């Protein structure tokens, strides 16, 4: 035998209906609806950078073109590279002048910084000044090359900026389902082309 509850007064109460706390939205006009549709379907606004401005800014001050392109992480690299090259060039110039003054004093028979050290003669001092001058010149050349690469980087980065936001080419992480191996899923990357 089975028993169940029976509610003899099974009716819906209609006298105490809750009130809606959210006011009804005002209907939009047809022009507003069309404007919203156009805004949603419009192509994404791509921020463009001028390659000429980026190159000019980097030529005036190394790193300023990278700042213009919003590549802030490159600025310390540029400053470090240019600063290191300038520092090495200045240090080698100081050594060159030191050895040059000693070489001239040795030729004139005057005392100098290296007087009294055995094995130091005009040949050794001449070779030392030539080596310091060559290293200074290399440092100046490499620093100039870094300066030019800084400008080229800013120009190329500004020129290629709009291509980075291409929605038709995407490299995204994905999960690969493989039913043929012992492992059910694997992590991987998917390169997607959309035409």
TORKESE-863918 format. One record per residue (C-alpha): residue in one letter; x, y, z. Coordinates in steps of 0.001 Angstrom, whole numbers, padded with zeros to 6 digits, always signed. Example, Ala and Ser with C-alpha at 12.3 -4.5 7.8 and 13.67 -1.06 7.14 Angstrom:
<pts>
A+012300-004500+007800S+013670-001060+007140
</pts>
This chain:
<pts>
X+000000+000000+000000X+001278+003531-000879X+000326+006799+000724X+000992+010286-000530X+000247+013806+000559X-002624+015528-001039X-003080+019281-000717X-006728+020013-001213X-006066+023774-001619X-003683+023486-004582X-004205+026873-006166X-002028+029782-007246X-002139+032854-005078X-002576+035995-007152X-003320+038676-004638X+000308+039405-003472X+002334+039528-006698X+005899+040823-006334X+006675+044117-008009X+009383+044338-010691X+012383+046213-009264X+014015+046765-012667X+012421+049555-014636X+011562+048843-018212X+014153+050014-020730X+013203+052887-022933X+012797+051755-026503X+015571+052935-028803X+014836+054762-032002X+015534+053095-035309X+018518+055370-036019X+020085+054503-032649X+019664+050795-033336X+021252+051133-036791X+024110+053178-035336X+024785+050507-032705X+024790+047805-035377X+027227+049808-037515X+029550+050356-034526X+029540+046658-033663X+030200+045579-037259X+032820+048250-038023X+036391+047022-038467X+038574+047372-035425X+040416+050672-035234X+044083+049976-035726X+046510+052381-034179X+049079+053334-036777X+052535+054651-036071X+054477+056740-038532X+057799+055094-039469X+059267+058515-040319X+058427+059888-036877X+059779+056795-035138X+063052+057018-037090X+063400+060742-036441X+062750+060309-032728X+065330+057513-032496X+067856+059617-034407X+067409+062535-031996X+067603+060410-028841X+068254+056654-028899X+065251+054876-027395X+062768+057663-028112X+061497+055873-031227X+060861+052757-029137X+058961+054937-026665X+056863+056297-029559X+056128+052719-030685X+055158+051772-027111X+057940+049193-026871X+059106+050331-023467X+061094+047184-022699X+063540+047968-025529X+064593+051350-024106X+066982+050002-021397X+068530+047658-023961X+069215+050534-026378X+070559+052808-023646X+072711+050024-022214X+074200+049132-025591X+074910+052725-026639X+076161+053664-023161X+078487+050662-022993X+079954+051493-026393X+080531+055121-025406X+082085+054050-022095X+084494+051635-023768X+085451+054267-026365X+086151+056861-023649X+088205+054434-021564X+090321+053405-024573X+090793+057082-025519X+092083+057769-022007X+094512+054833-022301X+095615+056015-025741X+096438+059504-024425X+098285+058002-021475X+100478+055793-023670X+100899+058573-026254X+102218+061046-023643X+104615+058382-022330X+105778+057557-025878X+106481+061218-026717X+108314+061694-023410X+110391+058564-024088X+111347+059880-027541X+112401+063232-026032X+114314+061598-023179X+112020+063018-020472X+110713+061107-017446X+107186+059703-017744X+104652+057501-015944X+106381+054261-016951X+109988+055393-016332X+112072+052934-014379X+110053+049858-015333X+112317+047255-016924X+111333+046243-020457X+109387+049442-021205X+110915+051224-024174X+109656+053233-027134X+108647+050125-029086X+106459+048791-026250X+104877+052211-025684X+104292+052658-029422X+102567+049261-029662X+100448+050015-026568X+099273+053362-027974X+098461+051768-031345X+096450+048994-029666X+094494+051498-027526X+093767+053679-030555X+092568+050668-032590X+090288+049496-029759X+088904+053030-029380X+088154+053199-033095X+086439+049785-033023X+084317+050870-030057X+083279+054059-031885X+082390+052045-035000X+080357+049456-033063X+078568+052194-031108X+077678+053907-034400X+076349+050605-035748X+074223+050137-032599X+072910+053690-033027X+071915+052951-036641X+070303+049635-035628X+068305+051540-033002X+066880+053763-035748X+066209+050800-038063X+064448+048921-035242X+062150+051872-034541X+061287+052342-038231X+060627+048643-038879X+058630+048275-035665X+056413+051236-036589X+055994+049956-040139X+055022+046412-039131X+052791+047390-036205X+049474+047049-038019X+050253+043528-039226X+050424+042156-035694X+046689+042457-035124X+045670+040180-037998X+042672+038103-036832X+042984+035705-039773X+046289+034318-038545X+046362+033023-035000X+048659+030877-032895X+046596+029666-029949X+047021+027021-027265X+044747+024030-027633X+044007+020624-026169X+044487+017657-028480X+042299+014623-027881X+044164+011453-028812X+042229+008198-028433X+045017+006024-029868X+047536+006472-027051X+047498+005835-023323X+047008+009509-022544X+043613+011005-023237X+044574+014650-023828X+047714+016526-024721X+048597+020193-024701X+049681+021811-027938X+049629+024874-030170X+047334+025431-033111X+048270+027641-036051X+045029+028778-037690X+044619+030326-041122X+041243+031831-042008X+040400+032849-045559
</pts>
